[in-house]
Amino acid sequence: MFEEIEKFAQQNYIPIIRPLSRKLLCDHVKKSKPEKILEIGTAIGFSGLLMLSCSTAFLTTIEKDEQRAEMAKRNFERYGFENRVNLICDDALDVLKRFVASNQQFDFIFLDGPKGQYYRYLPLLKKILTTNGIIFADDVFLHGLVRSKSPIPHKSRSMVNNMRKYLSLLEQSDNFESEILDIEDGIAITKKIDEL
């Protein structure tokens, strides 16, 4: 499904969700039956299309890059999903702050934006996630660097440290259960449980 978009992404070096991870993502979306999905990191719309096609949810998706956002918009229209998508071209941190201020809520959050920002997003994501909602974070191992015992190359150091911070914050979260899955480049799945 959506093979043409996948092929375009590969030819143009646009990262999209890997095959095993996309199956797991769809399985979780089907199982949790969300009404409102939030995606951070639209790129050209591939993962958004996957989530829309395996649910009846309304998707809000955030992409900072204007050119990619425009391509995603065309792809959503091409497959007839434009009425179920709100595509926001802006910085995700700014958008999340607005969502918190306006008490927006989401049942499922797919986190696939700038990896070094995950830990900054997390406190805001927790506030906008419904009880029993899920945060599905992709690429948390950063090509194996996050779990590496070797010195981290200078150019990757801050991103790796920030991702380690994200994973550490997950462990310290009350009312949240997390599991880190060793699938492809690592997936962290976090569920908001009932408050006592």
Secondary structure, 3 states (H helix, E strand, C coil): CCHHHHHHHHHCCCCCCCHHHHHHHHHHHHHHCCCEEEEECCCCCHHHHHHHHCCCCEEEEECCCHHHHHHHHHHHHHCCCHHHEEEECCCHHHHHHHHHHCCCCEEEEEECCCHHHHHHHHHHHHHHEEEEEEEEEECCCCCCCCCCCCCCCHHHHHHHHHHHHHHHHHHCCCCEEEEEECCCCCEEEEEECCCC
